[in-house]
């Protein structure tokens, strides 16, 4: 695994201080692009086949990747008991 991937994983899993309002705003701003991307992919996946932009295999792969990233970021903010 490359160093950039390791750094990216560490950045995603970095602890979030939800008691600090500024840190919480920054955290929400990092989630926004992930949710926007997921929404775009879901809208494409649920479109009629003739109106889809991406292939189903690409959509499936990217949706799963986005969900994993979202879960990792949520777990960083509120670790499971």
C-alpha positions as CSV (number, residue, x, y, z in Angstrom):
1,X,0.0,0.0,0.0
2,X,1.3,3.4,-0.9
3,X,2.1,6.1,1.7
4,X,-0.6,8.4,0.3
5,X,-3.2,5.7,0.8
6,X,-2.0,5.2,4.4
7,X,-2.2,8.9,5.0
8,X,-5.6,9.1,3.5
9,X,-6.9,6.3,5.7
10,X,-5.3,7.9,8.8
11,X,-6.9,11.2,7.9
12,X,-10.4,9.6,7.5
13,X,-10.1,7.8,10.8
14,X,-8.7,10.7,12.8
15,X,-10.6,11.3,16.0
16,X,-13.2,14.0,15.9
17,X,-14.0,16.2,19.0
18,X,-17.7,16.6,18.8
19,X,-17.9,18.8,21.9
20,X,-16.0,21.6,20.1
21,X,-18.4,23.4,17.8
22,X,-15.7,24.5,15.3
23,X,-14.4,21.0,15.1
24,X,-17.9,19.7,14.5
25,X,-18.5,22.2,11.7
26,X,-15.2,21.2,10.1
27,X,-16.2,17.5,10.4
28,X,-19.6,18.1,8.8
29,X,-17.9,20.0,5.9
30,X,-15.7,16.9,5.3
31,X,-18.8,14.7,5.1
32,X,-20.6,16.9,2.6
33,X,-18.6,15.9,-0.5
34,X,-19.0,12.2,0.4
35,X,-22.7,12.5,0.7
36,X,-23.0,14.6,-2.4
37,X,-21.0,12.0,-4.4
38,X,-23.2,9.1,-3.0
39,X,-26.3,11.0,-3.9
40,X,-25.1,11.5,-7.5
41,X,-24.2,7.8,-7.8
42,X,-27.6,6.7,-6.3
43,X,-29.5,8.9,-8.7
44,X,-27.6,7.5,-11.6
45,X,-28.1,3.9,-10.4
46,X,-31.8,4.4,-10.0
47,X,-32.3,6.1,-13.4
48,X,-33.8,4.3,-16.3
49,X,-31.1,2.1,-18.0
50,X,-31.2,4.3,-21.1
51,X,-30.5,7.4,-19.0
52,X,-27.7,6.1,-16.9
53,X,-24.3,7.7,-17.3
54,X,-22.1,5.0,-15.6
55,X,-22.0,1.3,-15.9
56,X,-23.7,-0.7,-13.1
57,X,-20.4,-2.3,-12.0
58,X,-18.8,1.1,-11.6
59,X,-21.8,2.4,-9.7
60,X,-21.9,-0.6,-7.3
61,X,-18.1,-0.3,-6.6
62,X,-18.2,3.4,-6.0
63,X,-21.3,3.3,-3.9
64,X,-19.7,0.6,-1.6
65,X,-16.5,2.7,-1.4
66,X,-18.5,5.8,-0.5
67,X,-20.5,4.0,2.2
68,X,-17.3,2.5,3.7
69,X,-15.7,6.0,3.8
70,X,-18.9,7.4,5.4
71,X,-18.9,4.6,8.0
72,X,-15.2,5.2,8.8
73,X,-15.8,8.9,9.3
74,X,-18.8,8.3,11.5
75,X,-17.0,5.7,13.5
76,X,-14.1,8.2,14.0
77,X,-16.6,10.7,15.5
78,X,-18.5,8.2,17.6
79,X,-16.7,4.9,18.1
80,X,-19.0,1.9,18.6
81,X,-19.3,0.8,22.2
